[in-house]
Amino acid sequence: MAVQEFLSPTSLSEAQAAFDENAASSWLAGGTDLLVGIRLGARDPARVVDLKQIPELTAIEIDDASVRIGAAASAFDVLQNSAVPTLFPGLAEALDLIGSTQIQGRCSAGGNLCNASPAADSIPALIANAAQCRILGPDGERMLPVEDFVVGPNQNALAPGELLVELLLPRPSGVTSDAYLRLTPRTEMDIAVAGASVSITLDDSRVCTAARVAIGAVAPAALLVEAAGDALVGSQLDQVAIDAAVAAVRAAAKPISDKRGTAEYRTHVVGVLVSRAIARAQARITETRP
């Protein structure tokens, strides 16, 4: 079956109506995964519903308490036309690793999340920053933490007819920062063998008061490793605390072996990445509050 209809609604209500009328429909937030899937025969929607014309889904809004990123807001707009890179440099690092500049002009963090690849770069960064998903469906709205949104490889928690509207992140304080690192076989436009994101908060004595650690490409879905964050809290990010966090992520990792790396290699690497991400996030706080 070829695509028979391409619709571009301009409101959420129009989008819901367009999708509900036909079960063989697909949302299009950027199309960088959907169009490839259609060409390869892995996706076969009769109707494609383009979300790029809905203002709420492409908006990026920042206030004193939160940052809202529309599910269809392009990575380029997030990186170039907003304050997100200043507030969340780790999330910006992750988005900047998705494809080329041309791809970033179309792709979105929301689409990257919905595609639910185990190796997606933005998902660990969103998890580390405690992002929430605002979801709209036939039964109304609901909120879901990003760590609960991906339920398996290329599988998300959206029910039929539901739409990811936006990502809501708590605005970080001046003593909070994040970092994202990954390892790839090539330096450009490759997917992660392992990825790690960290967000930490320090007090005036440089003691860690909050921490979130997330890992990607080493399990069926990106993981929030609470034990790793707990290992950092209460410490001055000394080597003992970092080693405990590294041990926690290695224990949580459940990677596969394939042509890009063995399970043992991925498990080792993800620990190294977490250690380096902690150091990078800590350095960013120190640079702003020496």
N, C-alpha and C positions, 0 to 999 in steps of 0.2 A: 504494500500500500504506500503510495506517495502522499506527501503533504497536500491536502486539498484546500485548506484555508489558512490564511495568515491574518490574524487580527491584531490591531494595535489600540486597545482601550485606553482611555484617558483618565479613568477613575478606578478605584478599587472595586466598586460595585459593578462596573462594567466588566472588569476582569473576572470577577467571580461568576457572573452570569454567563460569560463566554466559555468559561471552563466547565461549569456545571452542565451545560447543554450537551456536552460530548465527552464521554469517558476517555476516548482516545485522544486526549489533549496533552500538550506539554507547555509548561511555562518557558519563556525565553528571557533570561535576565541579561545575557550578553551574547550567548550562542556559541561561545568558543568550545564548549564541550558538546552541546546538543547537535550542532550542525555536523561536527565530525562523526558523532554517533549515528546520525541519519545517513551520512554518506557511506559509512561502513556497514550499515544494516543492523546495527545494534539497537537503534531507536527507530520506532515506526509510528509516529503520531499522525493522525489525520488532520489535526488542527494544532497550530502553534499560536500561542498567545504572547505577544511581545509586551514586556513590562516597562520598557524604556520611556514610554510616553506618559507614565503616571508620576506626577510630581512628587508624591509622598515616597515613592520607591527609589527615586534618584536623589533625594535630598540628603544633605549632611548638615546636621544641626548640633551646635555645641552651646551648652549653658553652664551655669556654675556647678551643677550637680552631675550632669551626664553628657555623653556623646551619643548621638543617634546617627547611624549610617544606614541609609536606605538599601534594601536588599539588591537593587539593581544599579546602585551608584558605582560608576566605573572605578577601577583601581587607579586610573590616571587622575580622576578628579579627587579621590581621597589623598593621593600623594602630592598633587600639584596645586590643588585649589582649596585646601582646607588646612586647619591647624592640627589635624590628626598626627602627622609625623612628629610634631613637637611634643604632643601629649603622650603619644604611644610610639616611640621610635622602633620598638621591637615589632609591633604590628606593621609599621611601614616597611621594615626590613623584609618581612614575610611577603607582603603584597608586591614589593618591588622584585621579588624572585619569580613571580608568575609570568612565564613567557617573555615576550619581547615588548617593546614600547607599543607596537601596534596592537598586540593582544591586550595589553593593559588599558587601551582606549575603549575596549568593549567589555572585558571580563569584570566581575564584581566579587567582593568578599562573600556576598549572599549566594551567588551562583557557585563559587568554590566550595562553600559549606554544603549546599544542597547536593552537589555532585558527590560528596562524601567519599572522596578517595582517601585511603589510609595514609597516603603520602602528601596530601594537600598541605601547602605551606601556611595558609592563613589560619587553619583551624587550631593548631596548638597555640598560636599567638592570641587568638580570640579567647581560648580557654584560660590561658594564663592571666588575661585581663578581666576575667569574670563576666564575659559578655553574655547577654540574655537574648533569646530569639523572641520577637513578637510575631505571633502567628495568627492569621485570620482565616476562619473557615466557616462552613455553613452554620455551625453552632455558636459562632461568636469568636472572641479573641482568647488567646491563652499565651502565657509566657513559659519559656523552657530554657534552661541553661544550655549553652553550646555543648558542654560535655555530654549532655543527654540527647542531643539532636541527632548525632550520627549513631546508628544502631548496628552497622556492619559495613563491609566493603561496598561502596556505592549504594548504600541504603540509608535513608533518613527517616525521621519520625513523623513526617507529614502524612496526615490521613488524606484520603481522596477528597479533592476540592479545596484542600488547605493551601495557603500561600504564606511564605515567609515575607513579612512586610519590612522589617528593619532589625538591625542589631543595636542593642542598647548596652553601652559600657559605662560603668561609673567613672566619673572624671577623676584622674589621679591627683594626689596632692604633690606638693613640691618635693616631698621626700620619698616619692614612689617612682620607680622606673622599671622598664622591661627590656628584654632582648630576645632575639630569635636567631638561631644558628642552625644550619643543616650541612650535611655532607652529601655531595653528588659526585659521580664519576667524572663528569665534565664541569667546566666552570660556568657554562651558559645554558639556559633553557633545558634543564634536565629535572628529573624528579628525585626527591630525597631518598637516600639510602637510610638515613635517620635524621630526625629533626628534634629540636628542643627549644622551648620558650620558657622564660622565667619572668615573673614580676615580683619585686621585693619593695618593702617599705622599711625605712630606717628611722629611728628617733634621733634626738640631738646627741646621744652618746654613741651613735653608729650601731646600736643594737637593732637587729631585725625584729620588727613587730608584726609583720604579716608577709606571707610568701605563698605564691602559687607556681607550681611547676607542671608543665605539660610536655608530652612527648608525642612524636608522630613517626609514621613509617615503620614502627616496630611492633605493631599490633593490628588487629582488624579495623580498629578505629583509633583516632588520637585519644590519648588518655590524660586525665588529670591525676597526678600522683600526689595524693594528699600527704602521704608519709614523707615525701621529699620536702614539701613545704614545711611540714611540722618540724623536720630536722633542722631547718634554718632559723625558725622563730626562737627568739631568746638568745641567739648567739650574735657575735660580731662578725659573722661569716668567716670564722676561722677555719683552718683546714679540717679539723675534726667534724665540724658541722657540714662542710661541703662534702667530705667523704661519706658521711651518713646519707646525705641527699643523693649522691651518686649511687650508693648501694641500693637505695630505695627505688630509683628509676630502673636500675638493672634488674631488680627483682620483679618489677611490674611489667617489664618488656616481654612480649611474646611474639618475637619476629619469626618470619619464615626464612628459609634459605632459597635463593634463586641465583640467576646468573649475575646479579648485581651485588651480591654479598651473602655470606653465610649468616645464619642466625647468631652464631657466636660473635662474629665480627660486628654485626649491628648492635648487639647488646653491649659490647665494649664501647663502640663509638658513641652511643647515645649518652653514656655516662660522661665521656669526655666533653661532649657538646653542652651538657647541663653545667658542668664545672665552669666552662668558658662563658656560658651565658650568664651565670651568676656574677662572675667577675665583670662582665661588660655592663650589666645593669647597675652593679654597685659603683662602677666608675662614672656612670652617667649621673648618679645622684651626687657623688663627690664633686663632679665638675660644676654643678649648679649650686652646691652648698659646701664649699671647701672648709 
